[in-house]
Amino acid sequence: MAPTIFSISPATLLQSETWKRPSDFLVTELAFQVPLDYSPSSAQEDTLHVVAHMVYGEKSLKKTTRVQENWTQSILEDTSLRRRPILLYLCGGPGADNPPCRVSQMNRTLLHKGYSILYVDYRGCGDSSPVSSRKLQQRSQFDDSKKAQYLTKFGQDNIVRDLEAIRLCLSNILASGKTIKWTTLGQSYGGYISLTYLSMHPEGLQEVFITGGLPPCGMNIENYFRVEYQDIVARNKAFYQAYPDADALVRKIMRLISHIGPKNIQMSGRGYMTGQKLLTLGRQFGSKVGFPEVYNLLRKIESNLKTDGQLHADTTHEFESILHIDERPLYPILLEQTWCSGGPTRWAAERVARTIHGFEYLRANADGAYPDIALTPAEQPIYFNANTYCRFHYDTHEELIDLKAAVELLAEHDWECPYDYEKLRANRLAVPVYAIVFEQDMHLEAGVAAKTASMVGGLKVVIDPGWHQDIRYKPAEVLDNLFRQREKGKS
């Protein structure tokens, strides 16, 4: 079932403020008000604030604008700015903020190509009415069922509705009611949102660029994870080949955790270390420097536990900064849903992983508890889990503990498919789509990406030898690759 299309009204611009960055970028912060629920049956009384940042170079403005005291108003009225197309940057996620000046080189490259750049914090993320366990607890009328229902409002479909409402608002402000169309650049999860946008409101899009973000369209979620875990196993084998002593080190740490008692190894808040939690470090295997980072951190953890029976503060910080769970709880809560083409997810990644040798530590005991002693035989390396989340995370992370019951209900939620496959196939030349698939991308299996590409009319794909996050680390090279694709398409 395709995503439901609702009538969208322009978002309300609540406030705006402009400042200059040392890197010679001007940034205008824009705060919008949007409904929590866009469906006509809702009263639309519950609202959210969605915060965005427009980035442009000072030289792109008229000289008279640059000397105005009220920069924001004069900038929004600047005819030079109004003539520039807007590139909407859709970051990875879910749950991540979208800061406007994180990658200065990307800004410079896009500004040089004539764009203004709009960075939007998705609903529930960053400064956009962020979701947290504490805020949900403060809603005294929220039982676990209502928490779960509330969390369903933060998926790709409503993110697209927010973006469309913002587009309509800015069309009124910047174009005097004439239609602005976005050029979108979607990284990772941002690519998923791009195809949802193309499914729901293609009239709002000028062209679409995607880096490392072609979702598993039309794929059964269990089958998707069976493919995904083949890559995860391959990364584990490569890690153990690079560090032959690592399996013995992992087993030693897991024995130490069991001896000390996992709940006695405190982390942030009520969080604590377990063997399963240790093995979530595999998410770093998708990074170019992930192997040495994980190995060196394992050495620190083993040393801390052996000498003090606790993790040192810097070790805890390093571990938690890799997972980022407590800062962005929507990531583990909604991640599995992003790979779902409709229906309930029911902890699909966990169910699939339990059937694979090397992940025996994920099998629950009869009482539902997870064993901290590895069940994996000595001849079989213990495999790190990667970009997937299991029930034990909701016992061991401060920000997730109070959401466990709600997330159990969420796992049974009957999600709409976020894509309209008929519209995607019919796209052809209506909205040009250009995508990069990275050869070293652990989060996007090449066969899955190719299948999705074949389902989107007019989508052109280029294979890049790089890694999932290369838009951050070598943006000029990645963007040049994308724009070359566009020029080839025009010729």
C-alpha positions as CSV (number, residue, x, y, z in Angstrom):
1,M,0.0,0.0,0.0
2,A,1.4,3.4,-1.1
3,P,1.7,6.3,1.4
4,T,-1.5,8.3,1.9
5,I,-1.6,11.7,0.2
6,F,-3.1,14.5,2.3
7,S,-3.7,18.1,1.3
8,I,-0.8,20.1,2.7
9,S,-1.0,23.7,3.8
10,P,2.0,26.0,4.0
11,A,3.9,25.8,7.3
12,T,3.8,28.8,9.6
13,L,7.1,30.7,9.8
14,L,7.4,31.6,13.5
15,Q,10.8,33.3,13.5
16,S,14.0,33.8,11.7
17,E,17.5,35.0,12.5
18,T,20.7,35.5,10.5
19,W,24.3,35.3,11.5
20,K,27.7,35.1,9.7
21,R,30.0,32.1,10.2
22,P,33.8,32.6,10.3
23,S,33.9,30.5,7.1
24,D,32.2,33.4,5.2
25,F,28.9,31.6,5.1
26,L,25.7,33.5,6.0
27,V,23.2,31.3,7.8
28,T,19.5,32.1,8.4
29,E,17.7,30.0,11.0
30,L,14.0,29.5,10.2
31,A,11.6,28.1,12.7
32,F,8.3,26.7,11.3
33,Q,5.2,25.3,12.9
34,V,3.7,22.1,11.4
35,P,0.9,19.7,12.6
36,L,1.9,16.6,14.4
37,D,-0.7,14.7,12.3
38,Y,-1.6,15.8,8.8
39,S,-4.6,13.5,8.4
40,P,-8.0,15.3,7.9
41,S,-9.5,13.2,10.8
42,S,-7.1,14.7,13.3
43,A,-7.8,18.0,14.9
44,Q,-4.3,19.2,14.0
45,E,-4.2,20.9,17.4
46,D,-0.9,19.2,18.3
47,T,1.9,20.9,16.6
48,L,5.7,20.6,16.2
49,H,8.4,23.1,15.6
50,V,10.7,22.3,12.7
51,V,13.9,24.2,12.5
52,A,15.8,24.8,9.3
53,H,19.0,26.7,8.3
54,M,19.5,28.4,4.9
55,V,23.2,28.7,3.9
56,Y,24.5,31.1,1.3
57,G,27.7,33.0,0.6
58,E,27.8,36.7,1.4
59,K,28.9,37.5,-2.2
60,S,25.7,36.0,-3.5
61,L,23.7,38.9,-2.0
62,K,23.3,42.4,-3.4
63,K,25.8,44.9,-1.9
64,T,22.9,46.9,-0.4
65,T,21.7,43.8,1.5
66,R,25.2,43.2,3.1
67,V,25.1,46.5,5.0
68,Q,21.5,46.2,6.4
69,E,21.1,46.1,10.1
70,N,18.0,43.8,9.8
71,W,19.8,41.1,7.8
72,T,17.1,38.5,8.0
73,Q,14.3,40.6,6.5
74,S,16.5,42.1,3.9
75,I,18.0,38.7,3.0
76,L,14.6,37.2,2.5
77,E,13.7,40.1,0.2
78,D,17.0,40.0,-1.7
79,T,16.3,39.5,-5.4
80,S,19.8,37.9,-6.0
81,L,19.0,35.2,-3.4
82,R,15.5,34.6,-4.8
83,R,17.0,33.8,-8.2
84,R,19.2,31.1,-6.8
85,P,17.8,27.5,-6.7
86,I,17.5,25.9,-3.3
87,L,19.3,22.6,-2.7
88,L,17.6,20.7,0.2
89,Y,20.2,18.6,2.0
90,L,18.6,15.5,3.5
91,C,21.0,14.0,6.1
92,G,21.3,10.4,7.2
93,G,19.4,9.0,10.2
94,P,16.8,8.5,11.4
95,G,17.2,10.6,14.6
96,A,20.2,12.7,13.6
97,D,20.4,16.5,13.6
98,N,21.4,18.3,10.4
99,P,23.8,21.1,11.3
100,P,24.3,23.6,8.5
101,C,28.1,24.0,8.6
102,R,29.3,20.5,9.5
103,V,30.9,20.0,6.1
104,S,32.3,23.4,5.0
105,Q,33.7,22.0,1.8
106,M,30.3,20.7,0.7
107,N,28.8,24.1,1.3
108,R,31.5,25.8,-0.8
109,T,31.1,23.3,-3.6
110,L,27.3,23.8,-3.8
111,L,27.4,27.5,-3.4
112,H,29.9,27.7,-6.2
113,K,27.5,25.7,-8.3
114,G,24.9,28.4,-7.7
115,Y,22.7,27.0,-5.0
116,S,21.5,28.2,-1.7
117,I,21.4,25.2,0.7
118,L,18.6,24.4,3.1
119,Y,19.4,22.1,6.1
120,V,16.3,20.9,7.9
121,D,16.3,19.1,11.3
122,Y,13.7,16.4,10.7
123,R,10.7,16.3,13.2
124,G,11.8,14.8,16.5
125,C,15.5,15.5,15.8
126,G,18.0,18.2,16.5
127,D,16.2,21.4,17.3
128,S,12.9,20.2,15.8
129,S,10.7,19.3,18.8
130,P,13.2,16.6,19.7
131,V,11.8,13.3,21.0
132,S,13.2,12.0,24.3
133,S,12.2,9.6,27.0
134,R,12.0,12.4,29.5
135,K,9.6,14.4,27.3
136,L,7.4,11.4,26.7
137,Q,7.3,10.7,30.5
138,Q,6.2,14.3,31.1
139,R,3.1,13.7,29.0
140,S,1.1,12.3,32.0
141,Q,-1.7,11.1,29.7
142,F,0.6,8.9,27.7
143,D,0.5,5.2,28.6
144,D,2.7,2.8,26.6
145,S,0.1,2.5,23.8
146,K,-0.1,6.2,23.4
147,K,3.7,6.6,23.4
148,A,3.9,4.0,20.6
149,Q,1.2,5.7,18.6
150,Y,3.0,9.1,19.1
151,L,6.3,7.6,17.8
152,T,4.6,6.4,14.6
153,K,4.2,10.1,13.6
154,F,8.0,10.5,13.0
155,G,8.5,8.4,9.9
156,Q,9.5,9.3,6.4
157,D,5.9,10.1,5.3
158,N,5.4,12.9,7.8
159,I,9.0,14.2,7.2
160,V,8.1,14.6,3.6
161,R,4.8,16.4,4.5
162,D,6.8,18.8,6.7
163,L,9.3,19.5,3.8
164,E,6.4,20.1,1.4
165,A,4.7,22.5,3.9
166,I,8.0,24.3,4.3
167,R,8.4,24.5,0.5
168,L,4.9,26.0,0.2
169,C,5.7,28.5,2.9
170,L,9.0,29.6,1.3
171,S,7.3,29.9,-2.1
172,N,5.1,32.5,-0.6
173,I,8.0,34.3,1.1
174,L,10.8,34.0,-1.4
175,A,8.9,33.7,-4.7
176,S,5.8,35.8,-4.0
177,G,3.6,32.8,-4.4
178,K,5.4,31.3,-7.4
179,T,6.3,27.7,-6.9
180,I,9.8,26.9,-5.6
181,K,10.9,23.4,-6.5
182,W,13.6,21.7,-4.5
183,T,16.8,20.1,-5.7
184,T,17.4,17.4,-3.1
185,L,20.7,15.8,-2.0
186,G,19.9,12.8,0.1
187,Q,22.7,11.0,2.0
188,S,21.9,7.5,3.3
189,Y,18.4,7.8,5.0
190,G,18.1,11.1,3.2
191,G,17.9,9.0,0.0
192,Y,15.1,7.0,1.4
193,I,13.2,10.3,2.2
194,S,14.0,11.4,-1.4
195,L,12.2,8.4,-2.9
196,T,9.3,8.9,-0.5
197,Y,9.1,12.5,-1.6
198,L,9.1,11.4,-5.2
199,S,6.3,9.0,-4.4
200,M,4.1,11.5,-2.5
201,H,4.8,15.0,-3.9
202,P,6.9,14.9,-7.1
203,E,5.5,18.3,-8.0
204,G,7.8,19.8,-5.4
205,L,11.0,18.4,-6.9
206,Q,13.3,19.8,-9.6
207,E,15.9,17.0,-9.5
208,V,17.1,14.4,-7.0
209,F,20.7,13.4,-6.0
210,I,21.3,10.4,-3.8
211,T,24.5,9.2,-2.1
212,G,24.6,5.9,-0.4
213,G,20.8,5.9,0.0
214,L,18.8,3.6,-2.3
215,P,16.4,1.7,0.1
216,P,15.4,-1.9,-0.3
217,C,12.1,-1.1,-2.1
218,G,9.6,-3.9,-2.3
219,M,11.8,-6.3,-0.3
220,N,10.5,-8.5,2.5
221,I,12.2,-7.2,5.6
222,E,13.5,-10.7,6.7
223,N,15.0,-11.3,3.2
224,Y,16.6,-7.9,3.4
225,F,18.3,-8.7,6.7
226,R,19.4,-12.1,5.3
227,V,21.3,-10.2,2.6
228,E,22.5,-7.5,5.0
229,Y,23.9,-10.1,7.4
230,Q,26.0,-11.7,4.6
231,D,27.8,-8.4,4.4
232,I,28.1,-8.1,8.2
233,V,29.6,-11.6,8.4
234,A,32.0,-10.7,5.6
235,R,33.1,-7.6,7.5
236,N,33.6,-9.6,10.7
237,K,35.8,-12.1,8.8
238,A,37.9,-9.3,7.4
239,F,38.3,-7.8,10.9
240,Y,39.4,-11.0,12.4
241,Q,41.8,-11.6,9.5
242,A,43.3,-8.1,10.2
243,Y,43.5,-8.7,14.0
244,P,44.0,-12.5,14.6
245,D,44.0,-12.1,18.4
246,A,40.7,-10.2,18.4
247,D,38.4,-13.2,19.0
248,A,40.3,-14.2,22.1
249,L,40.2,-10.6,23.3
250,V,36.4,-10.5,22.8
251,R,35.9,-13.7,24.7
252,K,38.2,-12.5,27.5
253,I,36.2,-9.2,27.8
254,M,32.9,-11.2,27.9
255,R,34.2,-13.4,30.6
256,L,35.2,-10.3,32.6
257,I,31.8,-8.8,32.2
258,S,30.2,-12.0,33.4
259,H,32.5,-12.2,36.4
260,I,32.0,-8.6,37.5
261,G,28.3,-8.7,36.7
262,P,27.0,-6.7,33.8
263,K,24.7,-4.4,35.9
264,N,27.8,-3.6,38.0
265,I,29.6,-2.0,35.0
266,Q,27.9,1.3,35.0
267,M,27.6,3.6,32.0
268,S,25.6,6.8,31.5
269,G,22.6,7.1,33.8
270,R,21.0,3.7,34.3
271,G,22.9,2.2,31.4
272,Y,25.3,-0.6,31.8
273,M,27.7,-2.8,29.8
274,T,26.8,-6.4,28.7
275,G,28.4,-8.7,26.2
276,Q,25.7,-8.1,23.7
277,K,26.2,-4.3,24.0
278,L,30.0,-4.7,23.6
279,L,29.4,-6.4,20.2
280,T,27.3,-3.5,18.8
281,L,30.7,-1.9,18.0
282,G,30.4,-3.7,14.7
283,R,28.5,-0.6,13.4
284,Q,32.0,0.9,13.0
285,F,32.9,-1.7,10.4
286,G,31.2,0.5,7.8
287,S,33.8,3.2,8.3
288,K,37.2,3.4,6.5
289,V,39.0,3.5,9.9
290,G,36.5,1.3,11.7
291,F,38.7,-1.8,12.2
292,P,41.5,-0.1,14.1
293,E,39.0,2.0,16.1
294,V,37.2,-1.0,17.3
295,Y,40.3,-3.0,18.1
296,N,41.9,-0.2,20.1
297,L,38.7,0.4,22.0
298,L,38.5,-3.3,22.9
299,R,42.0,-3.1,24.3
300,K,41.0,-0.2,26.5
301,I,37.9,-1.9,27.7
302,E,39.8,-5.1,28.6
303,S,42.5,-3.1,30.4
304,N,39.9,-1.1,32.4
305,L,37.9,-4.1,33.5
306,K,40.9,-6.1,34.3
307,T,42.5,-3.5,36.5
308,D,39.5,-1.6,38.0
309,G,36.4,-3.7,37.3
310,Q,34.9,-0.6,35.7
311,L,35.1,1.4,32.5
312,H,37.0,4.7,32.8
313,A,35.1,7.9,32.0
314,D,37.0,8.4,28.7
315,T,36.4,4.8,27.6
316,T,32.7,5.1,28.4
317,H,32.5,8.3,26.4
318,E,34.4,6.8,23.4
319,F,32.1,3.8,23.4
320,E,28.9,5.8,23.7
321,S,30.0,8.3,21.1
322,I,30.1,5.5,18.6
323,L,26.5,4.4,19.2
324,H,25.0,7.9,19.8
325,I,21.9,6.2,21.2
326,D,21.2,8.4,24.2
327,E,21.5,11.6,22.0
328,R,19.3,10.4,19.2
329,P,16.8,7.8,20.5
330,L,14.7,7.8,17.3
331,Y,17.6,6.1,15.6
332,P,17.2,2.7,17.3
333,I,13.4,3.2,17.6
334,L,12.8,3.8,13.9
335,L,15.8,2.3,12.1
336,E,14.2,-1.1,11.4
337,Q,11.1,0.6,10.0
338,T,13.2,2.5,7.4
339,W,14.0,-0.9,5.8
340,C,10.4,-2.0,5.9
341,S,8.2,-1.9,2.8
342,G,5.0,-2.0,4.9
343,G,3.6,-4.1,7.7
344,P,5.1,-4.8,11.2
345,T,8.8,-5.3,11.7
346,R,8.7,-7.5,14.8
347,W,12.4,-7.3,15.5
348,A,13.3,-8.7,12.1
349,A,17.1,-8.1,12.4
350,E,17.3,-9.9,15.8
351,R,15.2,-12.8,14.5
352,V,17.4,-13.3,11.4
353,A,20.7,-12.8,13.3
354,R,19.8,-15.6,15.8
355,T,19.8,-18.1,13.0
356,I,23.4,-17.3,12.0
357,H,26.5,-18.9,13.5
358,G,28.5,-16.4,15.3
359,F,25.5,-14.5,16.7
360,E,24.5,-17.2,19.3
361,Y,24.9,-14.5,22.0
362,L,21.6,-13.0,20.8
363,R,19.5,-16.0,21.7
364,A,17.3,-15.4,24.7
365,N,17.2,-17.9,27.6
366,A,13.9,-19.5,28.5
367,D,13.1,-16.6,30.8
368,G,13.6,-14.1,28.0
369,A,17.0,-12.9,29.3
370,Y,20.1,-12.7,27.1
371,P,23.1,-14.8,28.0
372,D,26.3,-12.8,28.8
373,I,28.5,-15.9,28.3
374,A,29.1,-16.5,24.6
375,L,27.4,-19.7,23.3
376,T,29.6,-19.7,20.3
377,P,32.0,-22.6,20.1
378,A,35.7,-21.9,20.1
379,E,36.3,-22.7,16.5
380,Q,33.6,-20.1,15.5
381,P,34.5,-16.5,15.9
382,I,32.0,-14.3,17.8
383,Y,30.6,-11.9,15.3
384,F,30.0,-8.2,16.0
385,N,26.5,-6.9,15.2
386,A,26.3,-3.9,13.0
387,N,23.7,-1.3,12.3
388,T,20.8,-3.2,13.9
389,Y,19.1,-2.9,17.2
390,C,17.7,-5.6,19.5
391,R,15.6,-5.9,22.6
392,F,18.6,-5.8,24.9
393,H,19.3,-2.2,23.9
394,Y,16.2,-1.2,25.8
395,D,17.6,-2.7,29.0
396,T,21.1,-1.2,28.8
397,H,20.7,2.4,27.5
398,E,19.5,5.2,29.7
399,E,17.4,6.9,27.1
400,L,15.7,3.7,26.0
401,I,14.8,1.9,29.3
402,D,11.5,3.7,29.8
403,L,10.5,3.2,26.2
404,K,10.9,-0.6,26.1
405,A,7.2,-1.4,26.5
406,A,6.2,1.2,23.9
407,V,8.7,-0.1,21.4
408,E,7.5,-3.6,21.8
409,L,4.1,-2.3,20.7
410,L,5.7,-0.3,17.9
411,A,7.2,-3.5,16.6
412,E,3.7,-4.8,15.9
413,H,2.6,-1.5,14.2
414,D,1.2,-2.0,10.6
415,W,3.3,0.6,8.8
416,E,2.3,2.0,5.4
417,C,4.7,1.4,2.6
418,P,6.7,4.6,2.3
419,Y,6.9,4.3,-1.5
420,D,4.5,4.3,-4.4
421,Y,6.0,1.9,-6.9
422,E,3.7,2.9,-9.7
423,K,4.7,6.5,-9.4
424,L,8.4,5.6,-9.1
425,R,8.3,3.4,-12.3
426,A,6.4,6.1,-14.2
427,N,8.9,8.9,-13.2
428,R,11.0,8.5,-16.3
429,L,12.1,12.0,-17.3
430,A,9.6,13.9,-15.0
431,V,12.1,14.3,-12.2
432,P,15.8,13.5,-13.0
433,V,17.3,11.2,-10.3
434,Y,21.0,10.6,-10.0
435,A,22.5,8.1,-7.4
436,I,25.9,7.1,-6.2
437,V,26.4,3.6,-4.8
438,F,29.6,3.1,-2.8
439,E,31.5,-0.2,-3.3
440,Q,32.6,-0.2,0.4
441,D,29.1,0.6,1.7
442,M,28.2,-1.8,4.5
443,H,24.7,-0.2,4.8
444,L,23.7,-0.7,1.2
445,E,24.3,-4.0,-0.5
446,A,25.0,-3.5,-4.2
447,G,22.4,-6.0,-5.4
448,V,19.7,-4.4,-3.3
449,A,20.7,-1.0,-4.7
450,A,20.6,-2.2,-8.3
451,K,17.1,-3.7,-7.8
452,T,15.8,-0.4,-6.4
453,A,17.4,1.6,-9.2
454,S,15.6,-0.5,-11.7
455,M,12.3,0.4,-10.1
456,V,12.7,4.1,-10.4
457,G,12.1,5.5,-13.9
458,G,14.9,7.6,-15.2
459,L,17.3,6.9,-12.3
460,K,20.9,6.9,-13.3
461,V,23.4,5.2,-11.1
462,V,27.2,5.5,-10.9
463,I,29.4,3.1,-8.9
464,D,32.0,4.8,-6.7
465,P,34.9,2.8,-5.0
466,G,34.4,4.7,-1.8
467,W,32.7,4.4,1.6
468,H,29.2,5.2,3.0
469,Q,30.2,8.6,4.6
470,D,32.3,9.9,1.7
471,I,30.0,12.9,1.2
472,R,31.3,14.1,4.6
473,Y,35.0,13.3,4.1
474,K,35.5,14.1,0.4
475,P,32.4,16.1,-0.6
476,A,33.9,17.9,-3.6
477,E,34.9,14.6,-5.3
478,V,31.5,12.9,-4.6
479,L,29.5,16.0,-5.8
480,D,31.6,16.3,-8.9
481,N,30.8,12.7,-9.7
482,L,27.1,13.3,-9.3
483,F,27.1,16.5,-11.4
484,R,29.0,14.7,-14.1
485,Q,26.2,12.2,-14.2
486,R,23.7,15.1,-14.7
487,E,25.7,16.6,-17.5
488,K,25.9,13.2,-19.3
489,G,22.1,12.9,-18.9
490,K,21.7,16.3,-20.7
491,S,23.9,15.4,-23.6
